[in-house]
C-alpha cells in the first residue's frame, strides 16, 4: 500500500492503547477517531495486534514508551502498512531514549513509522483525526502542512478557524525515526488534494536527508508552491575559520540558497506561513508585480504602496484612459490615481469597491488588486457581500488577477471578513501582512518559471588526489581538470629562482607567501614589482619567514570570490561573492547546492547585490559571465567528484571581458 494511502486514507485503523478513562491519551484519540468513516479497532490492555481479525492499514499507538517496540513487532507480524506513534520518551529524552527508539525501528521491520513523540496525522477531507488536536480544521482546501512542531500542529486548528482557512492534510512527524520529511514531501507533491505544501521545519538531519528534501521540493515547485518556515536560524561559529567560504557559510545562508534554488517560498513565522498559503491557495498567482489599490483612506493606501515596494512590487500610475473610466464611477472629489481613494462616501461603498475592483482586474494594467477595507468599509456587510460576488464573477470569467483584501477593522466586523474568506477571498490584517503575503505570491510565480531539474553530477574521480594539496602548483593542476583556469605560477624556494622566473616572463609581477591563509592579513604579498631585481628583493624578504613563495604575473579584473564547502546538512555547496579580500566585509554572497549548470551559475551571479559590476557599470567593460559561471560550476563538480575534499577557495578570481582566472586558491581535505 502506498504510504500516502496508508497514512491518510486507511480502510481500517487500530488504536493500540485505547482507553475509556477520561484524561488519557488513549481516550482522547478514541474520541477524535469517532468521525472516521472507516472501521476503528480498539486494542486495549494486554491485547495484541496479532489477535485482530482482518487487515489493518494504520496502527495508532498510545502506550508507554517501553511497550512500543513490542507493538511494532506485532504490527510487523500482522502486516500493518504504517503506524503513528504518539507516545513520548524516546530520543528526545537522552541516551536511553535513543536506544529505545532504535529498538522501535528494528522491531517495525517493513512497517513505516511516523513519530515517535508526535502530534499525529489528520485528513481534513476524509475525515481522519488521529492526533491530539482539539479539533479538525475544515476540509475542502488545498493546504497541506508538515510541522516538526507538535504545538503548531495543535495551534493550526485555532488559526485555521480564525482565518477560515481550509486544509487537506496535516502531519507532525515528531522524532522522525523512519519516514523522513523528504519522503512526506514526495508523497504530498503527487497528491491531487494537496495544492499548497507548507512545512514548519527545525532541522532535516544529515546531508542525504536534507539534500533529498531540496530535490523533492525542486520537483514540486513548478506545479505547487512549497512554503517553509525554518525555525532555529543562527549564524555558524566560523568567524575564525581559515577559509573565506567556511566563514561565510552560516547555516541560514546555505538554507536560503538551497531554498532559492529549489523555488521554495521562505517565510519567517507560522503566521506568515499561513498568510502565504491562503494567498496562493485561494487565488490565482500574480502574472507580474503591478498592484492596483482601492482604499477609502489615503494614508493607508500610501503605507501599503510603500510596503509593496519593499516586497519588489509596484503600484503603477494608471493610463489616462483607465483613470477616466474610474473617474466616471467616483465622487467628484475622489482620486482615480493609483492608489484609488474612493473617499469616505459611506453610502456608496457597496457599489464602488466591487466596481473599481472589477475595472482594475479587467484593465490589463495591474496584476493584483488589493481593496483596503478600513473601518466603515469593513463594518458594512453589503460591501463585503458585493466584493465577494465581484471576485466570484472575475473567477467565473477566467480572470487571472488575484484579489487580496487588506483588513483594517474592529473585531465586531469579523463576520464580514469570514464571509469573504469562506468564498476564497483572503483577508489580511493591516498593510504589513497584506504586502508580505502578496510579495510571497509574486516571488513564487517568478520562481516556478525558473526552477528546473538539477544538473547532472560529475562521475567520481578515479585518479588519486595530489599528495600535497598545500602545493599550489599541484592544486592548480587539479583545478584545471575541472575547467578552472589559474594564473601561471612558479613555486620558488630561493630568491634567485624567483628572479629567474621574472627574467623569463613578462611583468609586472606579484610575489606572495605560498601557503599562508589570508596572505594579505599577514603581510605576505608584494604587488606591482617591475623587474627581476624587485622580484628577487621581495622574495628575499618574504622567504625570511616562509619556506616557499609564489611568483605570478600581476593581472587585473573584477575581483570575485568563488568557493565550495561540504556542508553537514546539504553536502557540497558552492559560494560566489564580490570583493576579493573584502568579501567577508561586504557580505555580498550567494550559495547554491552543487551540481549547477552554467545557467544556474549565472543566475547565482546575477542575484548578487553588486551584479552591475559584472555587466559594465559606469562604462566599464562587461566581464565574460559564461567563463565566470564555468568556474562556479567547476568548483561544485570538483567537490562532488572528490569526496576526500572538504572545501576550496578561489579568491580572488579576476573576471575580465574574455576570461576568468583564479589568482589565489586553496584546497582542503579531510586529512588537513
N, C-alpha and C positions, 0 to 999 in steps of 0.2 A: 504494500500500500504506500502511495506517495506520502511523504512527510507532511505536506500541507493538508492533505485529506485526513490523515490520522489525527493531527492536532486540532484542526478547526471544523472538520465535518465528520466526526466519527459516527458510526451507527450505534455502537454500544459503549458505554463508559462505565468503568468500575471505580468506585470511590473506596479506596483502601484506608481504613481508619474512620469510617462513617460513625457518627455518634448521635444519640438523641439528647445528649446533655448540653443545655444551653451554655454559651460562652466558650465552647471548644472549637478548634479549627475544623474538626470533622463535622460538627453540627452546622457551622457557617457554610461550609462547602455543600453540604446536603441541601440546605435551603436555597443556595444560589443555583444549584443544578436542577431545581424543580421545574424551571421553564424550558429545559432541554427537551426537544421533541422526540428524541430517540429514547432508548432504554438506559436507565441508570441502575447498576447493580451495586448494592451496598455490601461491602466486605467488612465485617465487624469483628472485634475481639480477636480470638485466635484463628479465625477463618483464613483461608489461603486463596489466592487467585487460581491456584491449581484446581480448587474444588468447584469453580464456577463453570456451569454448563454453557456451551456455545462459545463463539469467538468474542474477543474483547479487542476493540481497536485502540482505546486510550485508557490508561490507568492514571487516576489522580490520587496522589499519595500524601497522606496526612498522618503519619505515625512518627513516634520518636526516632531521632536520627539513627540510633544504634540498630533499630529494626529495619531500616530502609534497604541495606544490601540484601537481606533475605527476601524482601518483597521484590526487589529487582530480579533475583534468581527465579522466583516464582513467575514473574512476568515473562522472563526468557523461556522458561519451560512451557508456558501457556501459549507462546507465540504472539504476545501482545506487540502491536506495532510501535507504540510510543508511550512514554509515561512522563507525567508532570509531577515533580517532587517539590511540594511547598515547604516541607519540613526544613528547619534550620539546624545548625550545629555541625557544619561541615568545614570546608576550607576557610570560611570567614572567621573561625574561632581559634585557629592556630594549628600546630603540628599534628595533634591527634585528629583534628577535623580533616586535615589534608589526607591523612592516611585512610580515614573512614570514607572520604569521597572517592579515593582511588578504589577502595573495595566495592563501592557502589557501581562504578564504571565497569569494573571487571565482571561483577555479577550480572550486569544487564546484558552483556553479550551483544546480540544484534538489536536489542530494544533501544530506540532512540530516546535520549533523556533530556528533558528541559529542567533546568534547576541544577542542584537543589537550592534551597533558601530563596524561593522565588514567589512573586505575586500571583503567578498563574497565567491563564490564557482566556481570551474572550473572542467569540464570533458574534458580532452585534447583529448580523442578519439572520442567523440560524433560528433562535439564539442559543448561545452556549456561554455560560458564565462559570468556568472552572477556575475561579480566582477568589481572592479575599476582599474584592471590592464590594462596597455597599450597594452597588447597582451597576447596570449595564448601560453604557451610552447608546443612544438611539442608532439603529442601523439605517441603511439606505444611502450612506455616503461612501466616498471612495478613499477616505483617510485610513491608513493602517499604521499602527505605532508599535515599535520595538523600543522598550525602555529598560536600560540597565538599572534604573532607579525604581524599586518596587513602590516607593512612596509616590512617585509621579504616576505610576500605573493606577494607583488608587485615586490620586487627585484629579486625573484626567476626566473622571466621571463628573465631578463638580464643574470643572472648567468647560467640558462639553455641554453640560446642561445650561450653564450661564450664557455661553456663546451660541447655543443652538447648533452646535457642530454635530454632524452625523459621521459615524465611523463604520469601518468594515471589520477590521481585526485588531486586537491588542494583545501583546505578549511581553512579559518581563522575564528574561531568561535567568535571573539570579546569578549563580556562580558559573554558569556556562561550562559545565563539566564535560559535555558531549557535543550537543548541537551548537554550532558556532553562529555568531551574528552574520557572517558571510553566507552560511547555508540558509538562514532565515530570509535574508535579503534575496537570495536566489529564488526561493520559493515564492516570495511575495511579488517579485518583478514579473513573474509569469502568471499571477493570479488576476483574472479579469475583474474581480470585485475590488482589488486594491489599485486605485488610480494615483494616489499620492502617498508616498512612502516616507514616514517620519521616524527618526531614531534619536533617542536621548542616550548618548554614549559617555562612559567614563574611561574605558580602555578597550583595546581589541586583542590584546595578547601579543604573541610573538610575531616575527616578521612574516611567516607564512600566512597566519590568520589575518593580519592587518592588510597585507597585500591582496589576499583573496577578497576581502571586503571591498577594497577600492576597485578591483576588477569587476566585481558584480555590480557595483554602482555605475561603473562606466558602461556596462551593458544595458543598465536600466534607464539612464538619464535621457537618451534620445527619445524615449517614449513616455516616461513617467518621472516627475520630479522626485528626487531623493533629498530630503531636508534633514540636516543633522545639527543638533545642539550638543557640542562637546564640552563637558564639564571637566574640572581639574586642569585648566590651562595654566601653564607655568613655563618659565624660561629654564633652559638647560643650564646646569652648572658647569659651563665650559669656557668661562672667560679667560682662564689661564692656559687654555689649550695652545699647543704649538701650531695647530692647523687653523688657517683662516676659516676654512669650511666648517670644521668642528665647532669653532667659537660662535659661528653664526647659525648653526643648525639646531636652534632651540626646537623643542618638540612641537610647540604651537606653529612655528614657521613651516615645519615639514608637513604637519597635518593640513595646514592651509593650502600648501602647494599640491598635496595629493588630492584634496577635495576639489580644488580648482580644475585640476587635470581631468578628474572624473565627471565634472559637471555638477557636483554636489552643491546644494544651497546650504551654506554655513550660517547658523544663527547663534545668538548669544544666550538665549534663555528658553525655558519651556513655554512661556507666554508667546515669545516671538516665533517659536516653532509652530504653535497652533495658529497664530495670525497668518504666517506664510502659507500654511496648509489650507486654511479657509480661503485665502485669496486665489490659490491655484486650483483647488478642487471645485469651487463653486462657480467660477467664471472662466471665460477663455483667457489664454495668455496674451499679454500685450504684444502687438506687432512691432512696436517701437517705443521710444522714450517720451513721446509727446502727450501731455496731460491737459485736459480741459477741466477747470474747476468751476463749480456753481456754488455760490455762497450767499448768505444774507448778512455777512459781516466782512468788511474789507480787511480788517486786521487779521482775522483767522485765515482768510484766503492768502494773504501775503506770507504769513507764517508757514502755511502748508507749502506754498511755492518754494520758499527757501529750503525747507526740509527735503522736498523732492529733488532740488538741485544737489543737495548733499548725497542723494542716492543715485546720481547720474542721470536724472530725468529732467525734462524741460517743461516749462509752461509757456508755449509759444504764443506770439501775437497772432490773432486770427486775421484771415484775409478781409479786405473791406467788404466783399460781398457777403461773407458769413456774418460779419458784425452787423451789417444792415438787416439781415434776416433775423438775427437775435434781437436787435434794437426794436424791431416791429412788435415783438412779443412783450417787451419790458415797459415798466412805467417810464415816463419821460426823463426822470432824474436818475434812472438806473444806468449801470455801465455794462456795455457788451464786450468790453475789453477783457481778455483772459488774465486773471480770474474774473468770472462774470458775477457781478454783485447785483442780485435782484432787489436789494434793499429791504427794509422791514415792512414790506407790503403784505401783512399777515393774511389778509383775506384772499390773496391770490396764490399763496404758496402751493396749494394742491394743484393749481394749474401750471404755474411757472416751473417748478422743479422738474416734473416729468417731461414737460415740453422741451425745455432747454437741454435736458439730458439727451433726449432723442435727437434733437437737431445736431448737437455736437457729435454723437455717436455715428450719425449718418453722413457727416460732413466730409470725411476723409482727411481732415486736418489734425485730428488727435487720435491717439492710440489707446487712451484710458480716459474715462470720465469719473470724476470724484465729486459728487454732491456733498456739501457740508451741511448737515442738518444740525443747526445750532438753536438751542433753547426753543423758541416758539415753533420753529420749523419741525423740530423733533417731537414736541409735545402734541402737534396736530396729527391725529390719526388719519384723516383723509389724505394728508400729504404723503405719509408713509405708504398707504394703500395705493395711491396713484403712481408713486415712484416704483413700487413693486410691479404694478401692471405694465408700466413703460418698459422696464427691464425684461419682463417676460415677452413683450412684443418684439423687442430687439433680438432676443434669443430665437424666437419663432421664425423671424425673417432671415436668420442666419448671420446676424451681425457678429463680428469677431472682436468687438470693442468691449473690454470688461468694464463693469461699473462697481466701484467700491465706495461705500458710504463712510465719510468721516463724521463720527457721532460725538457731539458735544452737548450733553443734555442731562437733566436731573434724573434721579432714579425712578421717579414717577413715570417717566416716558419710556421705560424699558419695554413695555409691551409692544410699542411701535417698532423698536429695534428687533424684537422677537419676530414680528410679522414679516419684516424684510428678510431676516436670516432664515426663517422657515422656507422662504421662497428661493434660497440660494444666493441672496444678495448680502455679502459680508459687511458688517458694520464694525468699525474700529474706533475705540475711544481715543479722541483727541488727535491732532495732526501728526504727532511724532509716530504713533503706532501705525497710522494710515500710510504715511510716507514710507516707513520701513517695509511694510507688507507689500506695497506697490513696487518698491525697489527690488525686493526679492523675486517677485514675479517677473519683472523685466529682465533681471540678470539671468534667471533660469531660461527664459525664452532665448536669450543670446547663447547661453552655454550649450543648450541642447543642439544648436545648429553646428557648433564647432567640435563637439565631443565625438571621437571616433575610436575604433578598436586600437588596442595597444600595439606598438611597433613589435616586430619580430625580434626576440632576444638573440644575441650572438651565440655561436657554438662555444662550449667551454674550450679554453686554450689548452692544447696538449703539451706544448713545449714548456719546460721549466722556466720559472721566473729568473731574472738575473740574480746572481748570488748576492750582490751588494746593491740594494736599491738606493742606498745613500750615494752611490756613484752617479753623478748627474749625467754622464755620458751614456752609461748603461741604461739608466732610466729613460733617457731621450730615445734610445733605440726601441724600447718597449712602447713608448708613446707613439712613435712613428708607425708601428704595426696597426694602430687603431685610428690612423688618419690625423694625428695631432702633430703639427709641424712645430719644431723648436728651433731657436736661433743656433747657428753654428757656434760651437764652443770648444775651447781647449782646456783640459784639466791639467794644471801645472803645479809641480811640486817645488820649483825653484823660480826665482825672479828671471833668470836667464831664459828659461823655457817660455815664460810669459812674453818677454821682449822678442824672442824669435818668432812667436806666433804673430805678433803685431807687425813685425817686419815683413811677413809673408802675406799679409791681408790688408784690406782697406779699412781705415778708421772713419770716424773716431771710435774709441773702444771703451768697454766697461771692464773693470776688474772687481771681482766680488769673492768673498769667502765662500768656499764650495758647499759646505754642509750646514751652515747655521740656519736656524729658523728665524724668520723676520729679520733678515740681514740689515735692513735699514735701521732698525731699532738699536742694533749693537754696533753701528758704525762700520759695517762690513762691506760697504760698496763704495767704489770710486768711479765717478762718471766723467764723460767728456774728455777723455785722455787723447791727446792729439798725435802722439808719435811713439815709437818703440821705447824711447828713453822715459817718457812719462809712464808708460805701461810698466816698465821694469821697476821704476821707483815705487809705484803704487803697489805692485806685487810684493816688493821687498817689505813694505810697511805692513801689509796685511798678513804676510807669512810669519811675522814675528809672533802672531797669536793664533795661527791656524796651520794645519798640515798641508792644505792644498787651496788653490784659488782657481776660479774660472775666468777665462778671458773671452770676451764676446764683442762682436761689432755692436755699436750702440744704435738701436733702432728707435723709431718714433711711431706714434699712433694713439688711438683712443684706448685707454687702459681699462681692461675688463678682467674681472676675476672669474675663473671657471673652476669648479671643484666637484668632487664626488665623495660621499661618505656612506658607510654601511650602517644604516640606522637600525637600532634593535627592534623597532616595530615594523618598519616597511622595507628593510633590506636596502639595496643600492639606490641612492638618491643623488641627483645632480643639483648643483647650485650655480647660478650666474649672478653677477653683481657689477656695479660700476665703481671705479675708484682706485683700482690697484692697491697701493699700500693704505689708502683711505677707505677701503671697502667696509671695514667694521665701524668706522666713524660715520660714514654716510648712511649705512644700513639699507641701501637700495639694492636688495637681493630678492631672488625668487628661487623656489625649489620645485622639483618635479621628480616623480619616480622614473627610474630607468627600466626599460629602454625607451628612448624617444626617437622619432624620425625627424628629418630636417624641418618639416612644417611645424611640428610641436616645439622644437627648439627655438624656432623663430618667434613663435607666439610667446614663449617664455621671455625672450629678449625684448619683444615689443611691450610686454607688461611692466617693464622697469619704469620707474618714475622719470629717469633721465634718458629714456629711449631716444629722445630727439637728438642727443649727441651722436647717435649711430646713423641717423638719417640726414645729416647735413645741416645741423643747426647753425645759424648765423653765418651762412655762406661756406661752411667747411665742407669738404668732400664727404660723400656718403661712404660708409665702410662696406666691405663685402659681407653682407649679412649671411649669405649662404656659407661662406668659409667659416665665419664665426659660429654659426649653428652647427657645422660639422664638427667643430672642436667640442661643443657641448655633447653632441651625440657620441663622439668617440670616448669622452670621459666616462659616460654611463656604461657604454659597451665594455670598456676595459675592466671596470669593477665587476660587471656581470660575468665576464669570461674568466676572471681570475679570483676565485673565492678566497685565496690567501691574502689579497689586498684588502685593507680596511679603509683606505681613503687616498685621495690625491688632491693636490693643489696646483693649479696653473695660475700664477698670479705675479705679475700681470701677463695677460695675453694682449698683445698690441694689435689692434684691428685697423687696417687701412683700406683704401679703395680696392685693393686687389689681393689681400691676403689677411690671415690671422695667425700670428706667430707667438708662441709662448716663450718668454724670456726668463722666467723663473718657474721651476717645477719641483715638486716634492711628492714622492710616493711613500705610503706607509703600509706595513704588513702586520699580520697577527704576531709575528716574531719580534717586532720592534719593542 
